[in-house]
Amino acid sequence: MNVFHFGNADGPLFGAHHEPAPSNDLNRGVVLCAPIGLEYLRSHWCFRRLADRLAIAGMHVMRFDYTGQGDSWGGDDNASIDQWTRDVMDAIEELRDASGASKISLVGLRFGSALAYMAAARSEGIDKLILWDPVSQGAAYVGELRKLHDYRLSRWKFSRDTKVGSNGKQELIGRVWPTGLINGIESFSLSDQRPPVRDIYVLGSRDRPEYGAIGEHWPEPGVSRRIIAAAGDWDVLDEMDEALLAAPIEAAIADILSDNGS
Amino acid sequence: MIERVARFGTARKLVGITCEPRNDAVASGPVFLLMNAGILHRVGPHRINVDLSRRLAAAGFRSFRFDLSGQGDSAVRDENPAQESSDMADLLDAMDLLGTKWNTNQFVIIGLCSGAFLAHRAGVLDDRIIGAVFLDGYGYVTSGHRLRAPLKLAANPRRISNFARRIVREITGAEGNDERTTVIEEDSDLPVFDEPFPPQEQTTHELQHMLDQGKHLLFIYSGGVPEYFNHRDQFREMYGDLASRGDVDLEFYEEADHLYSWSRDRDELIGRVIGWATSRFAIGD
């Protein structure tokens, strides 16, 4: 694994490139698009395991942190939907340059799916797009985050005021995001248009009605949907601090990207 | 502020981020080492290690946040020693790296939870560590703790309202639909740690040893570990005269939880650490 900064020199991103063994190089690349906020912390270990697994299967894998998240430059004030989408596109280019891979696929988890979807719509030549427990409607997602935030407050023995006030920001379970970012998340809908990608998969850790609605009005080829029982209780209040371990979905992703499970 | 990714340790299997002020000329104080908190990777809970390292850089200090072997982006050590000795070996590797890179032999270690326990062990063993910040580090139940615990329970407004709701439910026979209330009553004081603390006498002796070596120590407790720490006065009850020493600082953020989940608590904590650092370790030392 190579670790490095990449992208704009004024706002570098942290990245990790997991390389396959030369004898097993399939000449394919995969960019993993992490969730945001607390879900990013919960899924870091799972993403590292997934990246290792895909590299062993012969793929070049790129993990990275968005602007204002993890070890990348900036803070919450520097985050926006447009910036994060450009971060995904920068990661795609970085992986292309570093690996020479002819095919690039995207895997997004939670809101990382939304960012992968938007980046795929603005990119050329994306092979496969895997949407894992995707956030399909941003407004509902922000509603879930607010509920979790309020729940955490309600559990604490002291009353805490987390209203950020009139400076145009909102605190949501650990992050203080600008209103513009929250508005951008709320306005996102995964059902708008089919991005120009060869194959699109929706993988759910449990059956949720909104997964069935993704792509139902898109032209053929539509979307392959699979429900694979695994951890992923994103809206379950008492699970919000648990690290994600989702081996069955990791295996399914490896199969799909190896063309064993399409 | 300049950040660089570093690979280090045996076979360069460990990963960390150096952070330093843009003007290298003023960055001559000790290097701050930011440890993993529990199983979280090096950015820390709610990115607190990143924010802290960048604030330290703004104050003129260099820092290094990194993953111990087997955590975050760092691989497991080939020799696979016991966890404690592996953690210590990783820390020594980090100090060796930074000692060479920045030509320094002075370090200050900052750890939360398991990171605080490692900071304590390292502070005892390594002369290069000249200071430490223990966030919810070791603590010991005292008679004062036992006396205060039920009083705090009784005086907590939220607990009173929960208790009142429970009584109403029992009297009226109502099932109630607020599951969150039930959770509050059942688990808000559950112990956080599985790792047994060393005997109190041993910890006291080791802290005394560190202070006799001239190390500066900042102890910060949150309200998230009430099972073993619940009042500022408890520190003196635990450690006696040691609490009065000039090189010991203490803070108790009772309204903050163990992971500093709320931004105001993180801001206050980071400000306190920066203030301590600038007062104890002047740039140019």
Contacts between the chains, C-beta under 8 A, distances in Angstrom:
chain1	res1	chain2	res2	distance
A	1	B	73	7.2
A	3	B	5	4.9
A	3	B	7	6.7
A	3	B	15	5.4
A	3	B	73	6.2
A	4	B	5	5.7
A	5	B	3	7.4
A	5	B	4	7.6
A	5	B	5	6.2
A	12	B	3	7.8
A	14	B	5	7.0
A	14	B	17	7.6
A	16	B	73	6.1
A	38	B	46	7.7
A	41	B	40	6.3
A	41	B	41	7.8
A	41	B	43	7.5
A	41	B	45	7.4
A	41	B	46	7.7
A	44	B	40	7.9
A	44	B	41	5.0
A	44	B	72	6.9
A	45	B	39	7.2
A	45	B	41	7.3
A	45	B	72	7.8
A	48	B	72	7.6
A	48	B	73	6.6
A	69	B	47	7.5
A	70	B	43	5.4
A	70	B	47	7.3
A	70	B	50	7.5
A	71	B	3	7.4
A	71	B	5	7.9
A	71	B	17	5.4
A	71	B	42	7.5
A	71	B	43	6.2
A	71	B	50	6.5
A	73	B	3	7.8
A	75	B	51	7.5
A	151	B	180	5.9
A	152	B	261	6.2
A	154	B	180	5.3
A	154	B	184	7.0
A	155	B	180	6.9
A	155	B	183	6.4
A	155	B	184	5.5
A	155	B	188	6.3
A	156	B	158	7.8
A	156	B	188	7.7
A	156	B	257	6.0
A	157	B	156	5.4
A	157	B	158	5.6
A	157	B	159	6.7
A	157	B	188	6.0
A	157	B	223	7.1
A	158	B	156	7.8
A	158	B	158	7.2
A	158	B	223	6.9
A	158	B	254	7.5
A	158	B	255	4.5
A	159	B	157	7.2
A	159	B	158	6.8
A	160	B	255	6.6
A	160	B	262	5.5
A	160	B	264	7.8
A	162	B	262	5.4
A	162	B	263	7.2
A	162	B	264	7.4
A	164	B	263	7.7
A	171	B	262	7.1
A	171	B	263	5.5
A	173	B	261	7.3
A	174	B	45	7.7
A	174	B	46	3.9
A	174	B	47	7.8
A	174	B	261	6.0
A	174	B	263	7.9
A	175	B	46	7.4
A	176	B	263	4.9
A	237	B	180	7.1
A	237	B	183	7.7
A	238	B	183	6.8
A	241	B	259	7.8
A	243	B	39	6.1
